[in-house]
Amino acid sequence: MQTLHTTNGGWDLVAEIACPDLPAFDDVLRRIRSIDGVVNSETSLLLSSVLR
């Protein structure tokens, strides 16, 4: 995991995750979703950066 942020609004936490490939990413998502208390998740892929 790269970073974990608390937030307001619809989500309690936002996690930035880096994986070497899609199978590894799928595994991370499966593990996160199996954590007791996690009732929902949403995935967004970052395509490019506009500011650095």
mmCIF file as Biopython writes it, N, C-alpha, C and O atoms, coordinates in Angstrom:
data_model
#
loop_
_atom_site.group_PDB
_atom_site.id
_atom_site.type_symbol
_atom_site.label_atom_id
_atom_site.label_alt_id
_atom_site.label_comp_id
_atom_site.label_asym_id
_atom_site.label_entity_id
_atom_site.label_seq_id
_atom_site.pdbx_PDB_ins_code
_atom_site.Cartn_x
_atom_site.Cartn_y
_atom_site.Cartn_z
_atom_site.occupancy
_atom_site.B_iso_or_equiv
_atom_site.auth_seq_id
_atom_site.auth_asym_id
_atom_site.pdbx_PDB_model_num
ATOM 1   N N  . MET A ? 1  ? 0.846   -1.159  0.000   1.0 0.0 1  A 1 
ATOM 2   C CA . MET A ? 1  ? 0.000   0.000   0.000   1.0 0.0 1  A 1 
ATOM 3   C C  . MET A ? 1  ? 0.899   1.233   0.000   1.0 0.0 1  A 1 
ATOM 4   O O  . MET A ? 1  ? 1.894   1.288   0.723   1.0 0.0 1  A 1 
ATOM 5   N N  . GLN A ? 2  ? 0.545   2.198   -0.803  1.0 0.0 2  A 1 
ATOM 6   C CA . GLN A ? 2  ? 1.307   3.433   -0.883  1.0 0.0 2  A 1 
ATOM 7   C C  . GLN A ? 2  ? 0.927   4.399   0.244   1.0 0.0 2  A 1 
ATOM 8   O O  . GLN A ? 2  ? 1.777   4.810   1.033   1.0 0.0 2  A 1 
ATOM 9   N N  . THR A ? 3  ? -0.364  4.758   0.307   1.0 0.0 3  A 1 
ATOM 10  C CA . THR A ? 3  ? -0.851  5.701   1.310   1.0 0.0 3  A 1 
ATOM 11  C C  . THR A ? 3  ? -2.258  5.340   1.732   1.0 0.0 3  A 1 
ATOM 12  O O  . THR A ? 3  ? -2.992  4.680   0.996   1.0 0.0 3  A 1 
ATOM 13  N N  . LEU A ? 4  ? -2.629  5.777   2.925   1.0 0.0 4  A 1 
ATOM 14  C CA . LEU A ? 4  ? -3.978  5.570   3.436   1.0 0.0 4  A 1 
ATOM 15  C C  . LEU A ? 4  ? -4.438  6.884   4.048   1.0 0.0 4  A 1 
ATOM 16  O O  . LEU A ? 4  ? -3.752  7.458   4.893   1.0 0.0 4  A 1 
ATOM 17  N N  . HIS A ? 5  ? -5.604  7.358   3.616   1.0 0.0 5  A 1 
ATOM 18  C CA . HIS A ? 5  ? -6.119  8.650   4.058   1.0 0.0 5  A 1 
ATOM 19  C C  . HIS A ? 5  ? -7.499  8.476   4.687   1.0 0.0 5  A 1 
ATOM 20  O O  . HIS A ? 5  ? -8.320  7.699   4.199   1.0 0.0 5  A 1 
ATOM 21  N N  . THR A ? 6  ? -7.744  9.211   5.779   1.0 0.0 6  A 1 
ATOM 22  C CA . THR A ? 6  ? -9.116  9.359   6.263   1.0 0.0 6  A 1 
ATOM 23  C C  . THR A ? 6  ? -9.748  10.456  5.425   1.0 0.0 6  A 1 
ATOM 24  O O  . THR A ? 6  ? -9.041  11.321  4.908   1.0 0.0 6  A 1 
ATOM 25  N N  . THR A ? 7  ? -11.061 10.437  5.282   1.0 0.0 7  A 1 
ATOM 26  C CA . THR A ? 7  ? -11.734 11.398  4.425   1.0 0.0 7  A 1 
ATOM 27  C C  . THR A ? 7  ? -13.130 11.690  4.953   1.0 0.0 7  A 1 
ATOM 28  O O  . THR A ? 7  ? -13.602 11.031  5.880   1.0 0.0 7  A 1 
ATOM 29  N N  . ASN A ? 8  ? -13.779 12.666  4.370   1.0 0.0 8  A 1 
ATOM 30  C CA . ASN A ? 8  ? -15.185 12.928  4.677   1.0 0.0 8  A 1 
ATOM 31  C C  . ASN A ? 8  ? -16.009 12.513  3.472   1.0 0.0 8  A 1 
ATOM 32  O O  . ASN A ? 8  ? -15.460 12.129  2.439   1.0 0.0 8  A 1 
ATOM 33  N N  . GLY A ? 9  ? -17.307 12.588  3.601   1.0 0.0 9  A 1 
ATOM 34  C CA . GLY A ? 9  ? -18.155 12.220  2.476   1.0 0.0 9  A 1 
ATOM 35  C C  . GLY A ? 9  ? -18.536 10.752  2.511   1.0 0.0 9  A 1 
ATOM 36  O O  . GLY A ? 9  ? -18.747 10.172  3.576   1.0 0.0 9  A 1 
ATOM 37  N N  . GLY A ? 10 ? -18.619 10.167  1.337   1.0 0.0 10 A 1 
ATOM 38  C CA . GLY A ? 10 ? -19.133 8.809   1.204   1.0 0.0 10 A 1 
ATOM 39  C C  . GLY A ? 10 ? -18.210 7.703   1.680   1.0 0.0 10 A 1 
ATOM 40  O O  . GLY A ? 10 ? -18.662 6.576   1.880   1.0 0.0 10 A 1 
ATOM 41  N N  . TRP A ? 11 ? -16.920 7.993   1.870   1.0 0.0 11 A 1 
ATOM 42  C CA . TRP A ? 11 ? -15.960 6.959   2.231   1.0 0.0 11 A 1 
ATOM 43  C C  . TRP A ? 11 ? -15.245 7.335   3.515   1.0 0.0 11 A 1 
ATOM 44  O O  . TRP A ? 11 ? -14.992 8.512   3.771   1.0 0.0 11 A 1 
ATOM 45  N N  . ASP A ? 12 ? -14.925 6.346   4.312   1.0 0.0 12 A 1 
ATOM 46  C CA . ASP A ? 12 ? -14.171 6.559   5.545   1.0 0.0 12 A 1 
ATOM 47  C C  . ASP A ? 12 ? -12.675 6.633   5.287   1.0 0.0 12 A 1 
ATOM 48  O O  . ASP A ? 12 ? -11.962 7.408   5.924   1.0 0.0 12 A 1 
ATOM 49  N N  . LEU A ? 13 ? -12.205 5.815   4.339   1.0 0.0 13 A 1 
ATOM 50  C CA . LEU A ? 13 ? -10.780 5.732   4.030   1.0 0.0 13 A 1 
ATOM 51  C C  . LEU A ? 13 ? -10.577 5.711   2.517   1.0 0.0 13 A 1 
ATOM 52  O O  . LEU A ? 13 ? -11.412 5.206   1.766   1.0 0.0 13 A 1 
ATOM 53  N N  . VAL A ? 14 ? -9.449  6.272   2.093   1.0 0.0 14 A 1 
ATOM 54  C CA . VAL A ? 14 ? -9.018  6.168   0.704   1.0 0.0 14 A 1 
ATOM 55  C C  . VAL A ? 14 ? -7.612  5.588   0.732   1.0 0.0 14 A 1 
ATOM 56  O O  . VAL A ? 14 ? -6.723  6.133   1.387   1.0 0.0 14 A 1 
ATOM 57  N N  . ALA A ? 15 ? -7.411  4.494   0.028   1.0 0.0 15 A 1 
ATOM 58  C CA . ALA A ? 15 ? -6.102  3.845   -0.028  1.0 0.0 15 A 1 
ATOM 59  C C  . ALA A ? 15 ? -5.534  3.991   -1.426  1.0 0.0 15 A 1 
ATOM 60  O O  . ALA A ? 15 ? -6.228  3.754   -2.415  1.0 0.0 15 A 1 
ATOM 61  N N  . GLU A ? 16 ? -4.267  4.383   -1.506  1.0 0.0 16 A 1 
ATOM 62  C CA . GLU A ? 16 ? -3.547  4.395   -2.778  1.0 0.0 16 A 1 
ATOM 63  C C  . GLU A ? 16 ? -2.673  3.148   -2.796  1.0 0.0 16 A 1 
ATOM 64  O O  . GLU A ? 16 ? -1.814  2.961   -1.934  1.0 0.0 16 A 1 
ATOM 65  N N  . ILE A ? 17 ? -2.906  2.303   -3.787  1.0 0.0 17 A 1 
ATOM 66  C CA . ILE A ? 17 ? -2.254  0.996   -3.860  1.0 0.0 17 A 1 
ATOM 67  C C  . ILE A ? 17 ? -1.453  0.913   -5.153  1.0 0.0 17 A 1 
ATOM 68  O O  . ILE A ? 17 ? -1.934  1.307   -6.215  1.0 0.0 17 A 1 
ATOM 69  N N  . ALA A ? 18 ? -0.238  0.402   -5.061  1.0 0.0 18 A 1 
ATOM 70  C CA . ALA A ? 18 ? 0.578   0.150   -6.247  1.0 0.0 18 A 1 
ATOM 71  C C  . ALA A ? 18 ? 0.834   -1.348  -6.344  1.0 0.0 18 A 1 
ATOM 72  O O  . ALA A ? 18 ? 1.240   -1.979  -5.368  1.0 0.0 18 A 1 
ATOM 73  N N  . CYS A ? 19 ? 0.595   -1.917  -7.529  1.0 0.0 19 A 1 
ATOM 74  C CA . CYS A ? 19 ? 0.793   -3.352  -7.746  1.0 0.0 19 A 1 
ATOM 75  C C  . CYS A ? 19 ? 1.550   -3.552  -9.059  1.0 0.0 19 A 1 
ATOM 76  O O  . CYS A ? 19 ? 1.443   -2.734  -9.973  1.0 0.0 19 A 1 
ATOM 77  N N  . PRO A ? 20 ? 2.306   -4.625  -9.148  1.0 0.0 20 A 1 
ATOM 78  C CA . PRO A ? 20 ? 3.088   -4.857  -10.370 1.0 0.0 20 A 1 
ATOM 79  C C  . PRO A ? 20 ? 2.244   -5.279  -11.571 1.0 0.0 20 A 1 
ATOM 80  O O  . PRO A ? 20 ? 2.662   -5.103  -12.715 1.0 0.0 20 A 1 
ATOM 81  N N  . ASP A ? 21 ? 1.046   -5.842  -11.314 1.0 0.0 21 A 1 
ATOM 82  C CA . ASP A ? 21 ? 0.211   -6.302  -12.414 1.0 0.0 21 A 1 
ATOM 83  C C  . ASP A ? 21 ? -1.234  -6.473  -11.934 1.0 0.0 21 A 1 
ATOM 84  O O  . ASP A ? 21 ? -1.511  -6.374  -10.739 1.0 0.0 21 A 1 
ATOM 85  N N  . LEU A ? 22 ? -2.136  -6.727  -12.858 1.0 0.0 22 A 1 
ATOM 86  C CA . LEU A ? 22 ? -3.556  -6.849  -12.507 1.0 0.0 22 A 1 
ATOM 87  C C  . LEU A ? 22 ? -3.869  -8.046  -11.607 1.0 0.0 22 A 1 
ATOM 88  O O  . LEU A ? 22 ? -4.710  -7.914  -10.718 1.0 0.0 22 A 1 
ATOM 89  N N  . PRO A ? 23 ? -3.233  -9.208  -11.793 1.0 0.0 23 A 1 
ATOM 90  C CA . PRO A ? 23 ? -3.509  -10.301 -10.857 1.0 0.0 23 A 1 
ATOM 91  C C  . PRO A ? 23 ? -3.137  -9.937  -9.414  1.0 0.0 23 A 1 
ATOM 92  O O  . PRO A ? 23 ? -3.852  -10.313 -8.485  1.0 0.0 23 A 1 
ATOM 93  N N  . ALA A ? 24 ? -2.047  -9.224  -9.217  1.0 0.0 24 A 1 
ATOM 94  C CA . ALA A ? 24 ? -1.662  -8.798  -7.873  1.0 0.0 24 A 1 
ATOM 95  C C  . ALA A ? 24 ? -2.672  -7.796  -7.327  1.0 0.0 24 A 1 
ATOM 96  O O  . ALA A ? 24 ? -3.026  -7.850  -6.149  1.0 0.0 24 A 1 
ATOM 97  N N  . PHE A ? 25 ? -3.131  -6.890  -8.166  1.0 0.0 25 A 1 
ATOM 98  C CA . PHE A ? 25 ? -4.140  -5.903  -7.762  1.0 0.0 25 A 1 
ATOM 99  C C  . PHE A ? 25 ? -5.435  -6.611  -7.368  1.0 0.0 25 A 1 
ATOM 100 O O  . PHE A ? 25 ? -6.048  -6.263  -6.359  1.0 0.0 25 A 1 
ATOM 101 N N  . ASP A ? 26 ? -5.849  -7.589  -8.147  1.0 0.0 26 A 1 
ATOM 102 C CA . ASP A ? 26 ? -7.052  -8.369  -7.842  1.0 0.0 26 A 1 
ATOM 103 C C  . ASP A ? 26 ? -6.910  -9.056  -6.493  1.0 0.0 26 A 1 
ATOM 104 O O  . ASP A ? 26 ? -7.870  -9.109  -5.724  1.0 0.0 26 A 1 
ATOM 105 N N  . ASP A ? 27 ? -5.729  -9.584  -6.194  1.0 0.0 27 A 1 
ATOM 106 C CA . ASP A ? 27 ? -5.478  -10.243 -4.917  1.0 0.0 27 A 1 
ATOM 107 C C  . ASP A ? 27 ? -5.585  -9.249  -3.760  1.0 0.0 27 A 1 
ATOM 108 O O  . ASP A ? 27 ? -6.180  -9.558  -2.727  1.0 0.0 27 A 1 
ATOM 109 N N  . VAL A ? 28 ? -5.012  -8.059  -3.932  1.0 0.0 28 A 1 
ATOM 110 C CA . VAL A ? 28 ? -5.094  -7.036  -2.877  1.0 0.0 28 A 1 
ATOM 111 C C  . VAL A ? 28 ? -6.548  -6.653  -2.628  1.0 0.0 28 A 1 
ATOM 112 O O  . VAL A ? 28 ? -6.971  -6.555  -1.476  1.0 0.0 28 A 1 
ATOM 113 N N  . LEU A ? 29 ? -7.312  -6.437  -3.687  1.0 0.0 29 A 1 
ATOM 114 C CA . LEU A ? 29 ? -8.726  -6.090  -3.519  1.0 0.0 29 A 1 
ATOM 115 C C  . LEU A ? 29 ? -9.486  -7.196  -2.787  1.0 0.0 29 A 1 
ATOM 116 O O  . LEU A ? 29 ? -10.298 -6.921  -1.903  1.0 0.0 29 A 1 
ATOM 117 N N  . ARG A ? 30 ? -9.217  -8.442  -3.161  1.0 0.0 30 A 1 
ATOM 118 C CA . ARG A ? 30 ? -9.888  -9.566  -2.498  1.0 0.0 30 A 1 
ATOM 119 C C  . ARG A ? 30 ? -9.566  -9.568  -1.006  1.0 0.0 30 A 1 
ATOM 120 O O  . ARG A ? 30 ? -10.451 -9.787  -0.178  1.0 0.0 30 A 1 
ATOM 121 N N  . ARG A ? 31 ? -8.291  -9.322  -0.659  1.0 0.0 31 A 1 
ATOM 122 C CA . ARG A ? 31 ? -7.892  -9.322  0.749   1.0 0.0 31 A 1 
ATOM 123 C C  . ARG A ? 31 ? -8.517  -8.155  1.510   1.0 0.0 31 A 1 
ATOM 124 O O  . ARG A ? 31 ? -8.962  -8.324  2.645   1.0 0.0 31 A 1 
ATOM 125 N N  . ILE A ? 32 ? -8.553  -6.975  0.894   1.0 0.0 32 A 1 
ATOM 126 C CA . ILE A ? 32 ? -9.182  -5.822  1.558   1.0 0.0 32 A 1 
ATOM 127 C C  . ILE A ? 32 ? -10.665 -6.092  1.792   1.0 0.0 32 A 1 
ATOM 128 O O  . ILE A ? 32 ? -11.183 -5.824  2.876   1.0 0.0 32 A 1 
ATOM 129 N N  . ARG A ? 33 ? -11.343 -6.618  0.785   1.0 0.0 33 A 1 
ATOM 130 C CA . ARG A ? 33 ? -12.793 -6.851  0.896   1.0 0.0 33 A 1 
ATOM 131 C C  . ARG A ? 33 ? -13.133 -7.951  1.892   1.0 0.0 33 A 1 
ATOM 132 O O  . ARG A ? 33 ? -14.279 -8.053  2.330   1.0 0.0 33 A 1 
ATOM 133 N N  . SER A ? 34 ? -12.157 -8.775  2.255   1.0 0.0 34 A 1 
ATOM 134 C CA . SER A ? 34 ? -12.414 -9.845  3.227   1.0 0.0 34 A 1 
ATOM 135 C C  . SER A ? 34 ? -12.170 -9.394  4.671   1.0 0.0 34 A 1 
ATOM 136 O O  . SER A ? 34 ? -12.409 -10.162 5.603   1.0 0.0 34 A 1 
ATOM 137 N N  . ILE A ? 35 ? -11.699 -8.163  4.865   1.0 0.0 35 A 1 
ATOM 138 C CA . ILE A ? 35 ? -11.461 -7.647  6.214   1.0 0.0 35 A 1 
ATOM 139 C C  . ILE A ? 35 ? -12.792 -7.434  6.923   1.0 0.0 35 A 1 
ATOM 140 O O  . ILE A ? 35 ? -13.705 -6.822  6.369   1.0 0.0 35 A 1 
ATOM 141 N N  . ASP A ? 36 ? -12.900 -7.938  8.144   1.0 0.0 36 A 1 
ATOM 142 C CA . ASP A ? 36 ? -14.117 -7.766  8.932   1.0 0.0 36 A 1 
ATOM 143 C C  . ASP A ? 36 ? -14.414 -6.282  9.101   1.0 0.0 36 A 1 
ATOM 144 O O  . ASP A ? 36 ? -13.543 -5.522  9.522   1.0 0.0 36 A 1 
ATOM 145 N N  . GLY A ? 37 ? -15.614 -5.869  8.782   1.0 0.0 37 A 1 
ATOM 146 C CA . GLY A ? 37 ? -16.010 -4.473  8.900   1.0 0.0 37 A 1 
ATOM 147 C C  . GLY A ? 37 ? -16.006 -3.726  7.575   1.0 0.0 37 A 1 
ATOM 148 O O  . GLY A ? 37 ? -16.629 -2.670  7.464   1.0 0.0 37 A 1 
ATOM 149 N N  . VAL A ? 38 ? -15.319 -4.252  6.573   1.0 0.0 38 A 1 
ATOM 150 C CA . VAL A ? 38 ? -15.359 -3.627  5.248   1.0 0.0 38 A 1 
ATOM 151 C C  . VAL A ? 38 ? -16.658 -4.072  4.582   1.0 0.0 38 A 1 
ATOM 152 O O  . VAL A ? 38 ? -16.853 -5.255  4.302   1.0 0.0 38 A 1 
ATOM 153 N N  . VAL A ? 39 ? -17.541 -3.112  4.334   1.0 0.0 39 A 1 
ATOM 154 C CA . VAL A ? 39 ? -18.849 -3.459  3.770   1.0 0.0 39 A 1 
ATOM 155 C C  . VAL A ? 39 ? -18.984 -3.046  2.308   1.0 0.0 39 A 1 
ATOM 156 O O  . VAL A ? 39 ? -19.890 -3.507  1.613   1.0 0.0 39 A 1 
ATOM 157 N N  . ASN A ? 40 ? -18.082 -2.175  1.839   1.0 0.0 40 A 1 
ATOM 158 C CA . ASN A ? 40 ? -18.170 -1.734  0.457   1.0 0.0 40 A 1 
ATOM 159 C C  . ASN A ? 40 ? -16.811 -1.202  0.022   1.0 0.0 40 A 1 
ATOM 160 O O  . ASN A ? 40 ? -16.020 -0.759  0.854   1.0 0.0 40 A 1 
ATOM 161 N N  . SER A ? 41 ? -16.542 -1.245  -1.261  1.0 0.0 41 A 1 
ATOM 162 C CA . SER A ? 41 ? -15.325 -0.648  -1.805  1.0 0.0 41 A 1 
ATOM 163 C C  . SER A ? 41 ? -15.621 -0.131  -3.203  1.0 0.0 41 A 1 
ATOM 164 O O  . SER A ? 41 ? -16.578 -0.550  -3.853  1.0 0.0 41 A 1 
ATOM 165 N N  . GLU A ? 42 ? -14.780 0.782   -3.645  1.0 0.0 42 A 1 
ATOM 166 C CA . GLU A ? 42 ? -14.887 1.315   -5.001  1.0 0.0 42 A 1 
ATOM 167 C C  . GLU A ? 42 ? -13.474 1.473   -5.535  1.0 0.0 42 A 1 
ATOM 168 O O  . GLU A ? 42 ? -12.587 1.930   -4.813  1.0 0.0 42 A 1 
ATOM 169 N N  . THR A ? 43 ? -13.254 1.106   -6.774  1.0 0.0 43 A 1 
ATOM 170 C CA . THR A ? 43 ? -11.929 1.150   -7.374  1.0 0.0 43 A 1 
ATOM 171 C C  . THR A ? 43 ? -11.885 2.214   -8.467  1.0 0.0 43 A 1 
ATOM 172 O O  . THR A ? 43 ? -12.776 2.301   -9.312  1.0 0.0 43 A 1 
ATOM 173 N N  . SER A ? 44 ? -10.836 3.013   -8.431  1.0 0.0 44 A 1 
ATOM 174 C CA . SER A ? 44 ? -10.551 3.974   -9.503  1.0 0.0 44 A 1 
ATOM 175 C C  . SER A ? 44 ? -9.093  3.815   -9.890  1.0 0.0 44 A 1 
ATOM 176 O O  . SER A ? 44 ? -8.212  3.822   -9.031  1.0 0.0 44 A 1 
ATOM 177 N N  . LEU A ? 45 ? -8.841  3.675   -11.167 1.0 0.0 45 A 1 
ATOM 178 C CA . LEU A ? 45 ? -7.475  3.561   -11.650 1.0 0.0 45 A 1 
ATOM 179 C C  . LEU A ? 45 ? -6.977  4.951   -12.041 1.0 0.0 45 A 1 
ATOM 180 O O  . LEU A ? 45 ? -7.662  5.682   -12.757 1.0 0.0 45 A 1 
ATOM 181 N N  . LEU A ? 46 ? -5.779  5.314   -11.567 1.0 0.0 46 A 1 
ATOM 182 C CA . LEU A ? 46 ? -5.174  6.592   -11.924 1.0 0.0 46 A 1 
ATOM 183 C C  . LEU A ? 46 ? -4.470  6.434   -13.263 1.0 0.0 46 A 1 
ATOM 184 O O  . LEU A ? 46 ? -3.549  5.627   -13.397 1.0 0.0 46 A 1 
ATOM 185 N N  . LEU A ? 47 ? -4.900  7.196   -14.240 1.0 0.0 47 A 1 
ATOM 186 C CA . LEU A ? 47 ? -4.372  7.040   -15.595 1.0 0.0 47 A 1 
ATOM 187 C C  . LEU A ? 47 ? -3.147  7.919   -15.858 1.0 0.0 47 A 1 
ATOM 188 O O  . LEU A ? 47 ? -2.179  7.455   -16.461 1.0 0.0 47 A 1 
ATOM 189 N N  . SER A ? 48 ? -3.172  9.167   -15.420 1.0 0.0 48 A 1 
ATOM 190 C CA . SER A ? 48 ? -2.022  10.049  -15.593 1.0 0.0 48 A 1 
ATOM 191 C C  . SER A ? 48 ? -2.090  11.167  -14.579 1.0 0.0 48 A 1 
ATOM 192 O O  . SER A ? 48 ? -3.148  11.427  -14.007 1.0 0.0 48 A 1 
ATOM 193 N N  . SER A ? 49 ? -0.968  11.832  -14.352 1.0 0.0 49 A 1 
ATOM 194 C CA . SER A ? 49 ? -0.889  12.965  -13.428 1.0 0.0 49 A 1 
ATOM 195 C C  . SER A ? 49 ? -0.910  14.254  -14.233 1.0 0.0 49 A 1 
ATOM 196 O O  . SER A ? 49 ? -0.282  14.343  -15.288 1.0 0.0 49 A 1 
ATOM 197 N N  . VAL A ? 50 ? -1.632  15.252  -13.738 1.0 0.0 50 A 1 
ATOM 198 C CA . VAL A ? 50 ? -1.702  16.533  -14.436 1.0 0.0 50 A 1 
ATOM 199 C C  . VAL A ? 50 ? -0.869  17.601  -13.728 1.0 0.0 50 A 1 
ATOM 200 O O  . VAL A ? 50 ? -0.512  18.606  -14.342 1.0 0.0 50 A 1 
ATOM 201 N N  . LEU A ? 51 ? -0.556  17.400  -12.457 1.0 0.0 51 A 1 
ATOM 202 C CA . LEU A ? 51 ? 0.291   18.299  -11.690 1.0 0.0 51 A 1 
ATOM 203 C C  . LEU A ? 51 ? 1.263   17.486  -10.860 1.0 0.0 51 A 1 
ATOM 204 O O  . LEU A ? 51 ? 0.920   16.403  -10.385 1.0 0.0 51 A 1 
ATOM 205 N N  . ARG A ? 52 ? 2.443   17.983  -10.684 1.0 0.0 52 A 1 
ATOM 206 C CA . ARG A ? 52 ? 3.430   17.324  -9.820  1.0 0.0 52 A 1 
ATOM 207 C C  . ARG A ? 52 ? 4.013   18.309  -8.888  1.0 0.0 52 A 1 
ATOM 208 O O  . ARG A ? 52 ? 4.867   17.958  -8.074  1.0 0.0 52 A 1 
#
